Amino acid sequence: AECSEVPTILLNNGERMPALALGTYLGFDKNGIVKSENKLLRDVVCQAIDIGYRHIDTASIYSTEREIGEAINMKIKQGVVKREDVFITTKLWNTRHKREQVAEALRESLKQLNLDYVDLYLMHWPIGINDDYTYSDVDFMETWQGMEDMQKLGLAKAIGVSNFNKEQLERVIREGSIRPAVIQIEVHPQIIQSDLISFAKSEGIVVMGYSPFGSLVSRYGMFFAGPRITDPKLVAIARKYGKTTPQVVLRWSVDRSVVPIPKSVNPNRLQENINIFDFSLTKEEINVINSYNSNTRYTLPSFWQNHPYYPFEKVDHPLANPFV
Ligand code: NDP
C-alpha cells in the first residue's frame, strides 16, 4: 500500500490540522450504537496511519475511543508516528454539559484513549440532557466555559463546537472568551452549507464536514434521494481525473476548505478515500456539485426538537427517541 501525505490547515489556536479525518462512528442498530468487534477498529486505525491518515475523528458516545487509543499507541511504539504527528478529535456528550462535568468527561475520554491531551475537543451538540434523557436547561455558554477550562489546562489543544447553527455559533464568538477553532457540521452534495461555511471562514473558524458522501452511499440499508456513485455528471468529472465519484465528492469538500470525515472500515476504500490530494476541481465542477443541494440532513434528531437549543428546523412528525 502507498502512503499519502495529507496537507494541513492552520487553526486559530496556532496549531495545524490535517485536511482529511478518518470517521469512526460505526452506526446505530436496534441495540444502540454499534460496537467494534474483534478489534476491527483498532486494526483499521493502524492501517489508516500506515497509509497516511493523521487525523482521527471520534466522540465519547461512539464507544471507539479505546481502540483508537490502542492503535495510536501501537504506532507510536513502533516508531511509525510521534504523538505530535497525529491529530485526535473527540467530543463531549450531551449529558455532561455542566461546567464541572466537562473536565470529568474529557479526563474519561483521555483515559479511554490512553493519551495526555486531544488536539481538538468539540461540544457534540448545543443540547444539554440529563442522565435520564430528559432535557436539562444548562446553557451551552456554561458548557463553553468548561470547554475553555480544558484548553487552559492543556487537556485539549483546541476547542470547538458541532451541530451548532449560525446564531448559536455567533453567540459563542460574542460571549465566549476563547473563539472556537472548528465547527463540525453535516456537509455533502445534498447539504452544501454555503452560508454557515462562509460565515465560519469569515470568523477564522475551520469547518469539518461529516457524512461527506451524502447520498452516494447507503445509510442503514437505505439509499436517500440524490446522486449515486453512478451519477453521470459525477462520473464525467471522475473520468477526467482518473478518479472515482466518492473521491470527486471528497475533493469537492477539500476544494471548499471543508475538512471531510469519511468513515470506512474497508482497506481498499480507506486507501481510495485518502488518495485525493493529487488533483483539484475547477470552479465550474464545484458548481455542478453544488447544484445537487437540497438542504437534506441525514442527522436530524427531531426527538430533541422541543429543546430550547435544538439547532435545526422542526418537522411535523418527530422521530421516537432512540436513547430512552
Ligand atoms: P460517510 O459519508 O463517511 O459514509 C460512510 C459509509 O460510506 C459507510 O457505509 C462506508 O462503508 C461507505 N464508504 C466509505 N468510503 C466509501 C467509498 N470510497 N466508496 C463507497 N462507499 C464508501 O458517513 P458517516 O455518517 O459515517 O460520517 C463520517 C464520520 O463523520 C462519522 O464516522 C463520524 O466520525 C462523523 N460524524 C459526526 C457527526 C456529528 O454529530 N458531529 C454525525 C455523523 C457523523 P465501509 O466502511 O464499508 O467502507
Residues whose N, C-alpha, C, O or C-beta is under 5 A from the ligand:
A	BS01	NDP	L22 G23 T24 Y25 D57 H124 S162 Q184 Y210 S211 P212 F213 G214 V217 S218 P246 I261 P262 K263 S264 V265 N266 R269 E272 T299
